[in-house]
Amino acid sequence: MEEQWLSVGKVVNTHGIRGDLKVISQTDFIEERFAVGSELILLSPDHSQQLKVTVQSSRLHKELIIVKLKGYDNINDVEKYKGWSLKVTKDNLVELEEGEYYHHQIIGCRVVTEEGEELGVISEILVPGANDVWVVDQPKGKQVLIPVIDEVLLNVDVANKLVTVRLMEGLI
């Protein structure tokens, strides 16, 4: 069985000459994922190459994370990893509180109204600011944007891949 990966970051550039990498975070768990000793997988853009790496150090820098990997002490060692993704396996999931979900649990869920009307399937999650927005692809090709707020979300059943919503006026 092929392992399933979860993205935690993307290498966008090098930083300095000592092998540090600039990483855009793709996780809500920066402290855990980029902690000293954390094991990550570097995955090439075409998924043809993967490399197990260990975090030696990390720090926040502006909107990025500067990551130093063990055994990579020179810019020439890490320059080839620009554009690569940093991943973890699904068995490295952090336990979430009730009412919190991973993106991979939500994408693919069917969405129905409280009256039982089928709206479509969640295809994407947008993170614009105050709250997430779930993009629901309708059968007719249109999309519905569902704000992830208590007034709209009535029930999320990840086991059965079903989300029940209350449509606010003007939402569709």
Backbone torsions as a table, in degrees:
resi	resn	phi	psi	omega
1	MET	NA	135.1	-179.6
2	GLU	-75.5	135.5	179.7
3	GLU	-70.7	146.8	176.8
4	GLN	-101.9	133.6	-175.9
5	TRP	-106.7	149.5	172.6
6	LEU	-119.1	131.2	-178.7
7	SER	-74.2	136.4	173.3
8	VAL	-119.6	-15.1	178.3
9	GLY	-177.8	168.7	177.6
10	LYS	-133.0	131.0	178.9
11	VAL	-76.3	120.9	-178.5
12	VAL	-107.7	-20.6	-179.9
13	ASN	-172.9	175.6	171.8
14	THR	-92.2	167.5	178.0
15	HIS	-138.9	112.8	-178.6
16	GLY	74.3	-165.4	-175.9
17	ILE	-111.5	2.1	-174.4
18	ARG	-99.0	16.4	174.7
19	GLY	92.7	10.1	177.5
20	ASP	-75.6	150.5	179.3
21	LEU	-118.3	142.3	170.9
22	LYS	-91.5	126.0	-175.3
23	VAL	-126.6	132.4	170.3
24	ILE	-86.8	124.8	-179.0
25	SER	-72.5	140.1	173.8
26	GLN	-127.5	32.4	-178.6
27	THR	-140.7	153.2	173.1
28	ASP	-88.2	-3.0	-174.3
29	PHE	-116.8	56.2	-176.2
30	ILE	-57.9	-44.7	-176.4
31	GLU	-60.9	-40.6	-179.4
32	GLU	-76.0	-46.2	-174.0
33	ARG	-68.1	-34.9	-176.2
34	PHE	-110.4	22.9	176.6
35	ALA	-70.9	153.4	177.0
36	VAL	-56.5	129.8	179.4
37	GLY	91.4	-8.3	178.4
38	SER	-64.5	136.9	177.3
39	GLU	-99.0	129.8	-179.3
40	LEU	-128.1	166.1	174.2
41	ILE	-112.8	125.7	171.1
42	LEU	-88.7	124.0	-176.7
43	LEU	-122.3	126.9	-178.5
44	SER	-66.3	156.6	-178.2
45	PRO	-56.5	-33.3	-179.6
46	ASP	-93.7	6.5	177.4
47	HIS	63.9	16.5	-178.6
48	SER	-85.7	-19.6	-178.6
49	GLN	-130.6	141.1	173.7
50	GLN	-139.2	150.3	-173.6
51	LEU	-144.6	126.1	176.9
52	LYS	-80.7	128.8	-178.6
53	VAL	-132.1	160.4	179.0
54	THR	-123.9	134.8	-179.8
55	VAL	-74.4	124.3	176.0
56	GLN	-89.5	-40.2	176.9
57	SER	-161.5	161.4	175.5
58	SER	-156.4	155.7	177.0
59	ARG	-157.6	153.1	176.4
60	LEU	-78.9	141.6	178.4
61	HIS	-146.5	105.4	-175.3
62	LYS	58.3	-124.1	-179.4
63	GLU	-95.1	8.1	-174.6
64	LEU	-118.3	171.3	172.3
65	ILE	-115.9	130.0	175.0
66	ILE	-94.3	118.2	-174.8
67	VAL	-117.7	133.0	174.6
68	LYS	-111.4	124.9	-179.8
69	LEU	-99.5	141.6	178.9
70	LYS	-61.1	133.0	175.9
71	GLY	87.0	0.8	179.3
72	TYR	-120.3	95.6	-170.0
73	ASP	-112.1	10.4	-175.0
74	ASN	-143.8	146.3	178.6
75	ILE	-56.0	-34.0	-179.2
76	ASN	-67.5	-24.7	178.7
77	ASP	-73.9	-28.2	-171.2
78	VAL	-113.8	-11.4	-175.6
79	GLU	-57.2	-34.3	-178.4
80	LYS	-68.7	-11.2	-177.4
81	TYR	-92.7	4.5	174.3
82	LYS	-58.7	131.2	179.8
83	GLY	90.0	-9.2	179.2
84	TRP	-79.0	157.2	178.7
85	SER	-101.6	150.0	171.9
86	LEU	-104.8	127.9	-173.1
87	LYS	-131.8	163.3	168.1
88	VAL	-131.0	160.1	176.8
89	THR	-81.6	159.2	-178.7
90	LYS	-61.7	-22.3	179.2
91	ASP	-76.8	-1.2	176.1
92	ASN	-101.3	22.2	-179.2
93	LEU	-66.7	142.8	173.8
94	VAL	-86.0	137.8	179.4
95	GLU	-65.9	129.2	-179.6
96	LEU	-98.8	157.1	175.4
97	GLU	-75.9	163.7	179.4
98	GLU	-60.0	136.6	-179.9
99	GLY	87.6	1.1	176.0
100	GLU	-112.2	144.7	-174.7
101	TYR	-140.3	151.9	171.0
102	TYR	-80.7	150.5	179.2
103	HIS	-55.4	-42.0	-177.4
104	HIS	-65.7	-20.9	177.0
105	GLN	-78.3	-28.7	-175.2
106	ILE	-89.5	-41.5	-179.7
107	ILE	-63.4	129.3	-177.9
108	GLY	99.6	-8.6	177.7
109	CYS	-72.9	141.8	172.5
110	ARG	-77.9	146.8	179.1
111	VAL	-118.8	128.2	176.8
112	VAL	-128.0	153.4	176.2
113	THR	-80.7	169.8	178.7
114	GLU	-65.1	-19.3	176.0
115	GLU	-85.5	-5.2	178.3
116	GLY	95.6	4.0	179.1
117	GLU	-73.6	128.1	-179.9
118	GLU	-76.0	123.3	178.9
119	LEU	-95.2	-36.5	-177.8
120	GLY	148.7	-155.4	-175.6
121	VAL	-125.1	137.9	179.1
122	ILE	-71.2	122.9	-177.0
123	SER	-110.4	-18.1	-172.9
124	GLU	-159.5	155.2	176.0
125	ILE	-124.4	122.9	177.8
126	LEU	-98.9	144.5	-179.7
127	VAL	-125.6	73.3	-174.1
128	PRO	-79.2	-19.8	-178.5
129	GLY	162.6	-103.2	-172.3
130	ALA	-57.5	-41.0	178.6
131	ASN	-147.1	156.8	176.5
132	ASP	-69.9	161.0	175.5
133	VAL	-130.7	126.6	178.9
134	TRP	-94.6	127.4	179.2
135	VAL	-91.4	119.6	-178.2
136	VAL	-108.3	119.2	176.0
137	ASP	-83.5	121.1	178.0
138	GLN	-89.0	156.1	-179.6
139	PRO	-58.0	-29.9	-178.1
140	LYS	-81.4	5.1	177.4
141	GLY	94.7	-10.9	178.5
142	LYS	-82.9	163.0	177.4
143	GLN	-118.7	147.2	174.4
144	VAL	-118.0	135.2	177.2
145	LEU	-100.6	119.6	-177.8
146	ILE	-107.7	114.6	176.8
147	PRO	-71.2	138.7	-178.9
148	VAL	-88.7	81.7	178.6
149	ILE	-134.5	156.2	-175.8
150	ASP	-58.5	-34.1	-178.3
151	GLU	-67.0	-23.9	-176.4
152	VAL	-101.4	-46.3	-178.0
153	LEU	-80.5	115.9	178.2
154	LEU	-94.8	-40.1	-178.5
155	ASN	-155.1	136.4	174.7
156	VAL	-122.6	115.8	-179.3
157	ASP	-116.5	89.5	-175.9
158	VAL	-69.0	-28.3	179.5
159	ALA	-63.4	-39.4	179.8
160	ASN	-100.8	6.3	178.5
161	LYS	53.2	49.9	-177.5
162	LEU	-136.2	129.2	177.7
163	VAL	-119.4	130.5	177.3
164	THR	-108.8	131.1	-176.2
165	VAL	-127.4	157.1	170.7
166	ARG	-108.6	116.5	-179.0
167	LEU	-74.6	123.5	175.2
168	MET	-80.6	154.7	-179.7
169	GLU	-59.6	132.7	178.2
170	GLY	85.9	-1.2	-177.9
171	LEU	-70.7	-35.4	178.0
172	ILE	-111.1	NA	NA
